[in-house]
Amino acid sequence: MSRPDTDEELMDAVRDGNEAAYVTLFERHRASLYGYALRMTRRPELADDAFQETFLRVHRARATWTATSGSFRSWLFRICTNTLRDRARSSARRPEVLGDAWEPFVHPNHTDRIALEQALALLPENLRDAFLLTAVEGLDHNEVAAALDISPDNARARASRARTKLRELLEPS
């Protein structure tokens, strides 16, 4: 029997009880998923919690996984996006005292990146989601649509509006 290579084959193996396949998926996607969560929350402790909760939800939902529901990657990012939204709603109902929001270290050579991170924080969540999933995570519009539970046209429009708004925010005054 050959070793599964695609995410979808690995997830099929996870559904069938293969824990090594789960570890492979975790290792394969942990950097990009954590990066997405961190860009969305801008707080490492919140990103870490959302990241861990996402993989717990993947494991719990393994029995319901079917490759016909789209790519594993879009399914994974949908779970993460929903986790982030659930946590935001929950914290809005009961504010947490976690100290000051994390601010990235500012080095003179990284001012462009810092400016981009700050501009991203100013985008509405729905535009930021679409932009990060397309520009940073490399998902196509169909995958973004599946991850955000919107139409592909809406995903394309949100990503376009996000790019336009970012250009405006980053334009020198």
TORPA-4810 file (N, C-alpha, C, O; in nm, 3 decimals):
<nodes>
NODE_1_0.084_-0.117_0.000_0.000_0.000_0.000_0.089_0.124_0.000_0.181_0.133_0.081_M
NODE_2_0.062_0.220_-0.090_0.144_0.341_-0.098_0.097_0.443_0.005_-0.017_0.442_0.051_S
NODE_3_0.189_0.530_0.039_0.159_0.634_0.138_0.079_0.746_0.071_0.116_0.790_-0.038_R
NODE_4_-0.030_0.792_0.133_-0.109_0.900_0.073_-0.028_1.028_0.065_0.047_1.061_0.157_P
NODE_5_-0.043_1.101_-0.046_0.033_1.223_-0.065_-0.052_1.349_-0.053_-0.008_1.448_0.006_D
NODE_6_-0.170_1.346_-0.105_-0.251_1.468_-0.104_-0.317_1.486_0.032_-0.334_1.392_0.109_T
NODE_7_-0.353_1.610_0.059_-0.423_1.640_0.184_-0.552_1.560_0.194_-0.588_1.510_0.300_D
NODE_8_-0.621_1.549_0.082_-0.749_1.480_0.081_-0.730_1.331_0.113_-0.809_1.273_0.187_E
NODE_9_-0.625_1.270_0.056_-0.597_1.129_0.086_-0.557_1.112_0.233_-0.597_1.016_0.298_E
NODE_10_-0.478_1.205_0.283_-0.440_1.200_0.424_-0.563_1.212_0.513_-0.575_1.141_0.613_L
NODE_11_-0.654_1.303_0.479_-0.773_1.321_0.561_-0.863_1.199_0.554_-0.927_1.164_0.653_M
NODE_12_-0.868_1.133_0.438_-0.941_1.007_0.428_-0.881_0.903_0.523_-0.953_0.828_0.588_D
NODE_13_-0.747_0.902_0.531_-0.679_0.810_0.622_-0.707_0.847_0.768_-0.724_0.758_0.852_A
NODE_14_-0.712_0.976_0.799_-0.745_1.021_0.934_-0.886_0.974_0.969_-0.911_0.924_1.079_V
NODE_15_-0.977_0.991_0.876_-1.116_0.948_0.898_-1.123_0.798_0.931_-1.207_0.753_1.008_R
NODE_16_-1.029_0.723_0.870_-1.024_0.578_0.892_-0.942_0.539_1.014_-0.919_0.421_1.039_D
NODE_17_-0.896_0.640_1.093_-0.827_0.611_1.217_-0.675_0.618_1.213_-0.610_0.578_1.310_G
NODE_18_-0.617_0.668_1.106_-0.471_0.675_1.093_-0.420_0.803_1.159_-0.429_0.912_1.101_N
NODE_19_-0.366_0.790_1.280_-0.318_0.907_1.354_-0.191_0.966_1.291_-0.168_1.086_1.302_E
NODE_20_-0.109_0.884_1.225_0.012_0.935_1.159_-0.026_1.031_1.046_0.044_1.129_1.022_A
NODE_21_-0.135_1.004_0.979_-0.183_1.094_0.873_-0.225_1.227_0.933_-0.203_1.332_0.873_A
NODE_22_-0.286_1.224_1.051_-0.326_1.347_1.121_-0.202_1.430_1.154_-0.201_1.552_1.135_Y
NODE_23_-0.099_1.365_1.205_0.026_1.434_1.239_0.087_1.496_1.113_0.137_1.608_1.117_V
NODE_24_0.084_1.424_1.002_0.137_1.476_0.876_0.061_1.600_0.832_0.122_1.699_0.792_T
NODE_25_-0.072_1.597_0.840_-0.152_1.715_0.805_-0.121_1.832_0.898_-0.110_1.946_0.854_L
NODE_26_-0.108_1.802_1.026_-0.075_1.905_1.123_0.059_1.971_1.087_0.068_2.093_1.082_F
NODE_27_0.159_1.891_1.063_0.292_1.943_1.030_0.289_2.021_0.898_0.355_2.124_0.885_E
NODE_28_0.215_1.972_0.804_0.209_2.034_0.671_0.144_2.172_0.675_0.185_2.261_0.600_R
NODE_29_0.045_2.190_0.760_-0.033_2.314_0.758_-0.015_2.405_0.879_-0.076_2.511_0.886_H
NODE_30_0.066_2.365_0.974_0.073_2.443_1.097_0.128_2.583_1.077_0.077_2.677_1.138_R
NODE_31_0.230_2.601_0.996_0.288_2.735_0.978_0.190_2.830_0.911_0.172_2.943_0.957_A
NODE_32_0.127_2.786_0.803_0.036_2.877_0.733_-0.090_2.903_0.814_-0.140_3.016_0.815_S
NODE_33_-0.142_2.802_0.883_-0.263_2.822_0.961_-0.237_2.912_1.082_-0.318_2.999_1.113_L
NODE_34_-0.125_2.891_1.149_-0.091_2.978_1.262_-0.068_3.121_1.214_-0.111_3.216_1.278_Y
NODE_35_0.001_3.136_1.101_0.024_3.269_1.045_-0.106_3.340_1.013_-0.121_3.460_1.040_G
NODE_36_-0.200_3.268_0.957_-0.332_3.325_0.927_-0.401_3.369_1.057_-0.454_3.480_1.064_Y
NODE_37_-0.401_3.282_1.157_-0.465_3.315_1.285_-0.397_3.436_1.350_-0.464_3.521_1.408_A
NODE_38_-0.265_3.443_1.341_-0.193_3.555_1.401_-0.224_3.685_1.328_-0.241_3.789_1.392_L
NODE_39_-0.231_3.681_1.197_-0.264_3.802_1.122_-0.407_3.848_1.150_-0.435_3.968_1.149_R
NODE_40_-0.495_3.755_1.175_-0.633_3.790_1.204_-0.649_3.846_1.346_-0.726_3.940_1.367_M
NODE_41_-0.577_3.791_1.443_-0.594_3.832_1.582_-0.492_3.935_1.627_-0.521_4.016_1.716_T
NODE_42_-0.375_3.935_1.568_-0.262_4.020_1.605_-0.216_3.997_1.748_-0.149_4.082_1.807_R
NODE_43_-0.253_3.884_1.804_-0.212_3.850_1.940_-0.171_3.704_1.943_-0.254_3.616_1.920_R
NODE_44_-0.044_3.677_1.972_0.004_3.539_1.968_-0.074_3.442_2.056_-0.098_3.328_2.015_P
NODE_45_-0.115_3.485_2.174_-0.187_3.393_2.264_-0.324_3.358_2.206_-0.369_3.244_2.221_E
NODE_46_-0.390_3.452_2.141_-0.519_3.423_2.080_-0.502_3.338_1.954_-0.582_3.248_1.927_L
NODE_47_-0.398_3.368_1.877_-0.371_3.290_1.756_-0.339_3.145_1.793_-0.386_3.052_1.728_A
NODE_48_-0.260_3.127_1.898_-0.223_2.993_1.942_-0.347_2.914_1.985_-0.363_2.798_1.949_D
NODE_49_-0.435_2.979_2.062_-0.558_2.913_2.105_-0.646_2.874_1.985_-0.697_2.762_1.979_D
NODE_50_-0.662_2.967_1.892_-0.746_2.939_1.774_-0.686_2.830_1.688_-0.757_2.744_1.635_A
NODE_51_-0.554_2.833_1.674_-0.483_2.730_1.596_-0.507_2.592_1.658_-0.543_2.498_1.587_F
NODE_52_-0.488_2.580_1.788_-0.508_2.451_1.854_-0.653_2.405_1.846_-0.681_2.288_1.821_Q
NODE_53_-0.745_2.499_1.867_-0.887_2.465_1.859_-0.924_2.418_1.718_-1.006_2.327_1.703_E
NODE_54_-0.864_2.479_1.617_-0.892_2.439_1.479_-0.855_2.292_1.457_-0.934_2.216_1.402_T
NODE_55_-0.735_2.253_1.501_-0.695_2.114_1.479_-0.773_2.017_1.568_-0.793_1.902_1.529_F
NODE_56_-0.818_2.061_1.683_-0.908_1.977_1.762_-1.040_1.956_1.688_-1.093_1.845_1.684_L
NODE_57_-1.092_2.063_1.629_-1.217_2.053_1.553_-1.201_1.963_1.431_-1.291_1.887_1.396_R
NODE_58_-1.084_1.972_1.366_-1.058_1.883_1.251_-1.064_1.738_1.298_-1.126_1.654_1.234_V
NODE_59_-1.000_1.711_1.410_-0.998_1.573_1.461_-1.138_1.526_1.499_-1.177_1.413_1.471_H
NODE_60_-1.213_1.615_1.565_-1.350_1.578_1.604_-1.441_1.557_1.484_-1.531_1.474_1.488_R
NODE_61_-1.417_1.633_1.376_-1.504_1.625_1.258_-1.454_1.525_1.155_-1.508_1.518_1.044_A
NODE_62_-1.353_1.446_1.189_-1.293_1.355_1.091_-1.393_1.257_1.032_-1.381_1.220_0.915_R
NODE_63_-1.491_1.215_1.110_-1.589_1.119_1.060_-1.681_1.180_0.955_-1.738_1.107_0.874_A
NODE_64_-1.695_1.312_0.956_-1.784_1.377_0.860_-1.712_1.422_0.734_-1.775_1.468_0.639_T
NODE_65_-1.579_1.411_0.732_-1.499_1.455_0.618_-1.531_1.373_0.493_-1.536_1.250_0.498_W
NODE_66_-1.553_1.441_0.383_-1.560_1.377_0.251_-1.487_1.465_0.152_-1.499_1.587_0.156_T
NODE_67_-1.411_1.405_0.065_-1.334_1.481_-0.035_-1.425_1.556_-0.130_-1.382_1.650_-0.196_A
NODE_68_-1.552_1.515_-0.139_-1.644_1.583_-0.230_-1.685_1.720_-0.177_-1.744_1.799_-0.251_T
NODE_69_-1.654_1.749_-0.050_-1.693_1.879_0.006_-1.592_1.988_-0.027_-1.603_2.098_0.026_S
NODE_70_-1.496_1.960_-0.111_-1.395_2.059_-0.150_-1.257_2.017_-0.106_-1.237_1.905_-0.057_G
NODE_71_-1.163_2.106_-0.124_-1.026_2.072_-0.086_-1.013_2.073_0.065_-1.084_2.145_0.135_S
NODE_72_-0.921_1.991_0.114_-0.896_1.988_0.257_-0.852_2.125_0.306_-0.894_2.170_0.413_F
NODE_73_-0.768_2.190_0.228_-0.713_2.319_0.270_-0.824_2.424_0.289_-0.823_2.499_0.387_R
NODE_74_-0.919_2.430_0.197_-1.028_2.526_0.214_-1.115_2.487_0.334_-1.165_2.574_0.405_S
NODE_75_-1.134_2.357_0.355_-1.210_2.309_0.471_-1.139_2.347_0.599_-1.203_2.391_0.695_W
NODE_76_-1.006_2.331_0.604_-0.926_2.366_0.721_-0.935_2.515_0.752_-0.954_2.554_0.867_L
NODE_77_-0.921_2.599_0.649_-0.929_2.743_0.672_-1.070_2.787_0.708_-1.087_2.886_0.780_F
NODE_78_-1.173_2.715_0.660_-1.310_2.747_0.702_-1.325_2.719_0.851_-1.385_2.798_0.923_R
NODE_79_-1.272_2.607_0.896_-1.279_2.574_1.038_-1.205_2.679_1.120_-1.255_2.723_1.224_I
NODE_80_-1.088_2.720_1.075_-1.011_2.822_1.147_-1.086_2.956_1.149_-1.094_3.021_1.253_C
NODE_81_-1.140_2.996_1.035_-1.215_3.121_1.028_-1.335_3.117_1.122_-1.362_3.214_1.193_T
NODE_82_-1.407_3.006_1.123_-1.521_2.993_1.213_-1.477_2.993_1.360_-1.545_3.049_1.445_N
NODE_83_-1.364_2.931_1.388_-1.310_2.931_1.523_-1.278_3.073_1.567_-1.311_3.114_1.679_T
NODE_84_-1.213_3.149_1.479_-1.179_3.287_1.511_-1.305_3.370_1.534_-1.310_3.452_1.627_L
NODE_85_-1.405_3.350_1.451_-1.531_3.424_1.468_-1.603_3.385_1.596_-1.657_3.471_1.666_R
NODE_86_-1.604_3.256_1.628_-1.666_3.210_1.753_-1.597_3.273_1.872_-1.663_3.319_1.966_D
NODE_87_-1.465_3.276_1.870_-1.389_3.334_1.980_-1.413_3.485_1.990_-1.421_3.539_2.100_R
NODE_88_-1.424_3.553_1.876_-1.449_3.698_1.878_-1.587_3.726_1.937_-1.602_3.818_2.017_A
NODE_89_-1.687_3.647_1.898_-1.822_3.665_1.954_-1.821_3.638_2.104_-1.884_3.712_2.181_R
NODE_90_-1.753_3.535_2.145_-1.746_3.499_2.285_-1.677_3.606_2.367_-1.723_3.641_2.475_S
NODE_91_-1.566_3.660_2.316_-1.494_3.762_2.392_-1.570_3.895_2.391_-1.551_3.976_2.481_S
NODE_92_-1.654_3.917_2.291_-1.736_4.038_2.289_-1.841_4.032_2.400_-1.878_4.135_2.457_A
NODE_93_-1.889_3.912_2.429_-1.988_3.895_2.535_-1.926_3.904_2.673_-1.988_3.954_2.766_R
NODE_94_-1.802_3.855_2.686_-1.733_3.862_2.815_-1.588_3.899_2.790_-1.504_3.814_2.760_R
NODE_95_-1.559_4.027_2.801_-1.425_4.075_2.774_-1.321_4.009_2.864_-1.344_3.986_2.982_P
NODE_96_-1.205_3.979_2.803_-1.096_3.917_2.876_-0.993_4.024_2.911_-0.975_4.122_2.839_E
NODE_97_-0.927_4.003_3.020_-0.819_4.093_3.057_-0.689_4.019_3.028_-0.644_3.935_3.106_V
NODE_98_-0.629_4.052_2.914_-0.508_3.983_2.871_-0.391_4.077_2.854_-0.289_4.039_2.796_L
NODE_99_-0.403_4.197_2.900_-0.292_4.290_2.883_-0.300_4.361_2.750_-0.400_4.349_2.678_G
NODE_100_-0.196_4.434_2.719_-0.191_4.510_2.595_-0.185_4.418_2.475_-0.128_4.308_2.481_D
NODE_101_-0.243_4.463_2.365_-0.235_4.387_2.240_-0.090_4.380_2.196_-0.012_4.473_2.216_A
NODE_102_-0.055_4.268_2.136_0.081_4.247_2.089_0.114_4.345_1.979_0.037_4.361_1.884_W
NODE_103_0.226_4.408_1.989_0.275_4.497_1.884_0.405_4.439_1.832_0.495_4.411_1.911_E
NODE_104_0.418_4.420_1.702_0.540_4.362_1.648_0.660_4.453_1.672_0.648_4.576_1.679_P
NODE_105_0.776_4.391_1.684_0.900_4.464_1.699_0.924_4.546_1.572_0.919_4.492_1.462_F
NODE_106_0.951_4.673_1.588_0.971_4.761_1.472_1.120_4.782_1.451_1.189_4.843_1.533_V
NODE_107_1.168_4.732_1.342_1.307_4.749_1.300_1.305_4.839_1.178_1.217_4.825_1.094_H
NODE_108_1.400_4.931_1.164_1.397_5.025_1.051_1.384_4.958_0.914_1.325_5.015_0.823_P
NODE_109_1.439_4.838_0.900_1.431_4.769_0.770_1.297_4.701_0.747_1.272_4.651_0.637_N
NODE_110_1.214_4.700_0.846_1.085_4.630_0.833_0.966_4.725_0.834_0.854_4.682_0.861_H
NODE_111_0.988_4.849_0.807_0.879_4.946_0.815_0.769_4.918_0.714_0.652_4.940_0.744_T
NODE_112_0.803_4.869_0.594_0.701_4.836_0.495_0.611_4.725_0.545_0.489_4.731_0.531_D
NODE_113_0.671_4.623_0.604_0.592_4.511_0.654_0.504_4.556_0.770_0.388_4.517_0.779_R
NODE_114_0.559_4.638_0.858_0.482_4.688_0.972_0.365_4.772_0.921_0.253_4.760_0.972_I
NODE_115_0.390_4.855_0.822_0.282_4.937_0.765_0.173_4.849_0.706_0.055_4.877_0.722_A
NODE_116_0.214_4.742_0.638_0.116_4.650_0.581_0.035_4.582_0.692_-0.087_4.572_0.683_L
NODE_117_0.102_4.536_0.797_0.032_4.471_0.908_-0.068_4.568_0.973_-0.179_4.529_1.007_E
NODE_118_-0.027_4.694_0.988_-0.117_4.793_1.047_-0.235_4.822_0.955_-0.348_4.837_1.001_Q
NODE_119_-0.209_4.829_0.825_-0.317_4.852_0.729_-0.413_4.733_0.728_-0.535_4.751_0.720_A
NODE_120_-0.360_4.612_0.736_-0.446_4.493_0.741_-0.538_4.498_0.862_-0.654_4.458_0.854_L
NODE_121_-0.486_4.546_0.973_-0.566_4.554_1.095_-0.683_4.651_1.080_-0.783_4.639_1.151_A
NODE_122_-0.670_4.747_0.989_-0.777_4.846_0.968_-0.886_4.796_0.873_-0.994_4.855_0.868_L
NODE_123_-0.859_4.689_0.799_-0.960_4.637_0.707_-1.074_4.572_0.785_-1.051_4.516_0.892_L
NODE_124_-1.195_4.580_0.732_-1.304_4.503_0.791_-1.269_4.354_0.785_-1.201_4.310_0.693_P
NODE_125_-1.316_4.279_0.882_-1.280_4.137_0.892_-1.309_4.059_0.765_-1.228_3.975_0.725_E
NODE_126_-1.422_4.084_0.699_-1.456_4.005_0.580_-1.358_4.032_0.465_-1.329_3.941_0.388_N
NODE_127_-1.309_4.154_0.453_-1.210_4.184_0.350_-1.073_4.128_0.388_-1.001_4.076_0.303_L
NODE_128_-1.038_4.139_0.516_-0.909_4.087_0.562_-0.902_3.936_0.543_-0.800_3.884_0.498_R
NODE_129_-1.011_3.865_0.576_-1.018_3.720_0.555_-0.986_3.686_0.410_-0.898_3.605_0.382_D
NODE_130_-1.059_3.748_0.318_-1.043_3.718_0.176_-0.903_3.751_0.127_-0.843_3.674_0.053_A
NODE_131_-0.850_3.866_0.169_-0.716_3.905_0.126_-0.611_3.807_0.177_-0.527_3.761_0.100_F
NODE_132_-0.614_3.775_0.305_-0.514_3.685_0.361_-0.519_3.546_0.299_-0.416_3.485_0.273_L
NODE_133_-0.640_3.497_0.276_-0.652_3.364_0.217_-0.603_3.360_0.073_-0.549_3.259_0.029_L
NODE_134_-0.622_3.469_-0.002_-0.575_3.468_-0.141_-0.429_3.509_-0.151_-0.348_3.435_-0.208_T
NODE_135_-0.394_3.625_-0.097_-0.260_3.680_-0.117_-0.154_3.611_-0.032_-0.041_3.592_-0.078_A
NODE_136_-0.187_3.575_0.089_-0.086_3.517_0.178_-0.088_3.365_0.174_0.017_3.302_0.163_V
NODE_137_-0.207_3.306_0.181_-0.217_3.160_0.186_-0.223_3.096_0.048_-0.206_2.974_0.036_E
NODE_138_-0.248_3.175_-0.055_-0.245_3.123_-0.192_-0.367_3.043_-0.234_-0.360_2.967_-0.331_G
NODE_139_-0.478_3.057_-0.164_-0.599_2.987_-0.205_-0.659_3.057_-0.326_-0.653_3.180_-0.336_L
NODE_140_-0.717_2.980_-0.417_-0.784_3.043_-0.530_-0.924_3.088_-0.485_-0.967_3.057_-0.373_D
NODE_141_-0.994_3.160_-0.572_-1.123_3.218_-0.532_-1.226_3.111_-0.496_-1.310_3.135_-0.410_H
NODE_142_-1.221_2.997_-0.561_-1.314_2.889_-0.526_-1.284_2.835_-0.387_-1.377_2.806_-0.311_N
NODE_143_-1.155_2.820_-0.353_-1.118_2.772_-0.221_-1.152_2.876_-0.113_-1.198_2.841_-0.004_E
NODE_144_-1.130_3.003_-0.144_-1.166_3.109_-0.050_-1.317_3.108_-0.028_-1.364_3.122_0.085_V
NODE_145_-1.392_3.091_-0.135_-1.537_3.084_-0.124_-1.579_2.970_-0.032_-1.667_2.987_0.053_A
NODE_146_-1.516_2.855_-0.049_-1.549_2.741_0.037_-1.507_2.767_0.181_-1.580_2.732_0.274_A
NODE_147_-1.390_2.829_0.201_-1.341_2.856_0.337_-1.428_2.958_0.410_-1.446_2.948_0.532_A
NODE_148_-1.482_3.054_0.337_-1.561_3.160_0.400_-1.712_3.140_0.384_-1.791_3.220_0.433_L
NODE_149_-1.749_3.032_0.316_-1.889_3.001_0.292_-1.961_3.115_0.220_-2.067_3.160_0.261_D
NODE_150_-1.898_3.159_0.110_-1.954_3.263_0.024_-1.939_3.217_-0.120_-1.878_3.112_-0.146_I
NODE_151_-1.993_3.292_-0.214_-1.981_3.255_-0.355_-1.841_3.291_-0.406_-1.776_3.380_-0.351_S
NODE_152_-1.794_3.223_-0.512_-1.665_3.259_-0.571_-1.660_3.404_-0.619_-1.557_3.469_-0.607_P
NODE_153_-1.771_3.455_-0.673_-1.775_3.594_-0.717_-1.759_3.689_-0.598_-1.689_3.790_-0.607_D
NODE_154_-1.822_3.655_-0.488_-1.810_3.736_-0.368_-1.667_3.730_-0.314_-1.613_3.831_-0.270_N
NODE_155_-1.605_3.612_-0.318_-1.466_3.598_-0.273_-1.374_3.685_-0.358_-1.286_3.754_-0.306_A
NODE_156_-1.393_3.682_-0.488_-1.313_3.762_-0.580_-1.333_3.911_-0.552_-1.237_3.988_-0.551_R
NODE_157_-1.458_3.952_-0.531_-1.488_4.093_-0.506_-1.428_4.139_-0.373_-1.373_4.249_-0.365_A
NODE_158_-1.438_4.057_-0.270_-1.382_4.095_-0.140_-1.230_4.110_-0.149_-1.173_4.205_-0.094_R
NODE_159_-1.165_4.017_-0.217_-1.019_4.026_-0.230_-0.980_4.151_-0.308_-0.882_4.217_-0.274_A
NODE_160_-1.055_4.182_-0.410_-1.028_4.302_-0.490_-1.050_4.429_-0.407_-0.968_4.521_-0.411_S
NODE_161_-1.160_4.434_-0.334_-1.186_4.551_-0.247_-1.078_4.566_-0.141_-1.039_4.677_-0.106_R
NODE_162_-1.032_4.454_-0.089_-0.925_4.458_0.012_-0.797_4.515_-0.047_-0.732_4.599_0.015_A
NODE_163_-0.760_4.470_-0.166_-0.639_4.523_-0.232_-0.652_4.674_-0.257_-0.558_4.749_-0.235_R
NODE_164_-0.769_4.715_-0.302_-0.792_4.858_-0.328_-0.781_4.938_-0.198_-0.717_5.042_-0.195_T
NODE_165_-0.844_4.889_-0.093_-0.840_4.960_0.036_-0.697_4.963_0.092_-0.654_5.064_0.147_K
NODE_166_-0.624_4.852_0.078_-0.486_4.850_0.125_-0.400_4.951_0.050_-0.317_5.019_0.110_L
NODE_167_-0.421_4.961_-0.082_-0.346_5.061_-0.161_-0.373_5.201_-0.108_-0.281_5.282_-0.093_R
NODE_168_-0.501_5.228_-0.080_-0.538_5.360_-0.025_-0.472_5.384_0.110_-0.419_5.493_0.135_E
NODE_169_-0.474_5.284_0.196_-0.417_5.300_0.329_-0.264_5.314_0.327_-0.206_5.381_0.412_L
NODE_170_-0.200_5.251_0.230_-0.055_5.251_0.224_0.000_5.363_0.137_0.121_5.385_0.131_L
NODE_171_-0.090_5.433_0.069_-0.047_5.544_-0.018_0.014_5.655_0.067_-0.045_5.695_0.168_E
NODE_172_0.131_5.707_0.026_0.190_5.817_0.104_0.099_5.939_0.100_0.040_5.971_-0.003_P
NODE_173_0.090_6.006_0.212_0.000_6.123_0.223_0.061_6.243_0.161_0.000_6.350_0.161_S
</nodes>
